[in-house]
């Protein structure tokens, strides 16, 4: 997991987490919780997917729902605004 929290005075902190998936992986643990649930952004190998249809977030738990099974080596990037 690669974690990058850029801090810019006066702006909210954005957290960027990169996971390298294993075959069939569906569960990921985030290092924190978004201030605004609508701020979650998830990409797999550079393609963006939609919250509540392709992935769910509850607290720090992120669940991948598909539209396909993740393969070993897939790059899963998650970004969100943290308070």
Buried (B, 14 or more C-beta within 10 A) or exposed (E): EEEEEEEEEEEBBBBBBBBEBEEEBEEBEBEBBBEEEEBBBBBBEEEEBEBEEBBEBEEEEBEBEEEEEBEEEBBBBBBBBBE
